[in-house]
Amino acid sequence: MTTIDDLRKAHDELRDRQLSLDLTRGKPSPSQLDLSSALLALPGATDFRDASDTDLRNYGGADGLVELRSIFGELLGIPVEQLLALDTTSLPIMHDTIVNALLHGVPGGSGPWRDVAGLAFLCPVPGYDRHFSICEALGIRMIPVPPVNGALDLEAIAAHLANDPGIRGMWNVPTYSNPTGYSYTEDEVRALVSMPAADDFRLFWDNAYAVHHLTDDEAPVIDVLGLAAAAGNPDRPFVFASTSKITLAGGGVGFVGASPANIAWVKLRASVRSIGPDKINQLRHVRFLKSADGVRAHMRNQRALLAPKFDAVLEILARRLSGVAEWSVPKGGYFITLEAGEGCATRAIALAKEAGIAVTGAGAPYPYGDDPHDSTIRIAPSFPSLDDLTAAIDGLSTCVLLAQAERA
C-alpha cells in the first residue's frame, strides 16, 4: 500500500529531476505546424489573383474570399452568403461582436446591451477561459451552469432565461468542447434555439474544433442556423470558427456565420473597423487546402500526431489514478479534463509547479477562476513531445495522489 510518506518521497524525486514541462495551453506542436509549412511559400510572387481575377493585394473584399468561404461553409454547414472570413483568429471576432452589441445592440433588440440592467451570459462549466475573460474584461456578469450527467443542464438554462431578465448571451463550444470534449446532441441544439428568451438573446457558438477528430467516431456539425430559423429564432446564433488549429496558429483565418440580418449587422460594424481582411493569407489557404476534402485529409494527418498523445495520457491516468479520480475520454478537440477530487486541484497544481510541471491554473475553466469544488484540472496534450508528455502526466498523477493524501 502506498503511504503519504511514499508519495512525498516520490515528489521529492520529481523535484530533483529539475523538469521543465508545459501542459498549460492547447497549442499545436511544431510537428503539427510543419504539416502546413507549404503555406509559407504561397501564393507565388506574381500569383495574387482569385478565381474572379481580382487583385488581392489591394483594398476591398470585406466579406473575405468566396473560395475560402465555400470550403468552410461546407465544413460548418453554413451557406456561403451567410459566412464571412475576417480576422486571423476567431477570438477578436467574438470580442468585437460583444463590444458592438454593448455599444449598438443587435438586430431585433431594444437597444444597446450596455443599457440592460444586470447584463449576463450563461456559461456552461467547465468551459473556455478566454470566453470568460472577455466577459470579465467587459463587465458582463457570468452565470455558471454545471453539467448534469455530463450533458447540458437544459432545465437550468431554461430556468435562468425565464427568471433573469438580464441574460443576453450564452457561450457554447458545441463540438469537442474545451475542456471536456463533450459534443452537443441535435436535441440539445433544438432546445437551445427554441426555448423562450429575450429577443436579442444570442448563442455564441464557438465551433473551434468542428473538424478536430481523434477517432473514427466523428461528431457531426449540427446545423444550428437552420434549426434556429425553423424554430422562429433565426438571429439567435452567432457561429465562430478559425483555421488556428488547422494550419498555422499564428497566421490563420477567422470566420463568423449567422442569419442574413446578423451578417448585415456584422458587416456594417466591421466596415468602420477595417477596409478589408488579409486576402493574401486567405488566398494562401485556398491554394493550400484546395477543398473541404482537402481540409479533412489535412486533419487526418493532424490526428495521426495528436491521437497517440491523448492515448498516452489516458493510459497513464488509468494506471495511476483509477478509482481515485475521474477524467474525460474525448473523441476530438484539444483537451482532457481531470477531476482530481474535492479540494485537490490547487494543491496538486502547486505541487506540479514545484516539480517543474506547468499546468493551467486551478479554476481557469470557470468564470472568475472560481471552481466551487477546487477539483478540475485541464490537461493540454498537444504541444509537448510524447516523451515529455508521458513524464509530465506521470508526475502530475503523483501530485494528485499526494494532494489527496494530504486532505485525507
Secondary structure, 3 states (H helix, E strand, C coil): CCCHHHHHHHHHHHHHCCCCEECCCCCCCHHHHHCCHHHHHCCCCCCCECCCCCECCCCCCCCCCHHHHHHHHHHHCCCHHHEEECCCCCHHHHHHHHHHHHHHCCCCCCCCHHHCCCCEEEEECCCCHHHHHHHHHCCCEEEEECCECCECCHHHHHHHHHHCCCEEEEEECCCCCCCCCCCCCHHHHHHHHHCCCCCCCEEEEECCCCCCECCCCCCCCCCHHHHHHHCCCCCCEEEEEECCCCCCCCCCCEEEECCHHHHHHHHHHHHHHCCCCCHHHHHHHHHHHCCHHHHHHHHHHHHHHHHHHHHHHHHHHHHHHECCEEECCCCECCCEEEECCCCCHHHHHHHHHHCCEECCCCCCCCHHHCCCCCCEEEECCCCCCHHHHHHHHHHHHHHHHHHHHHHC
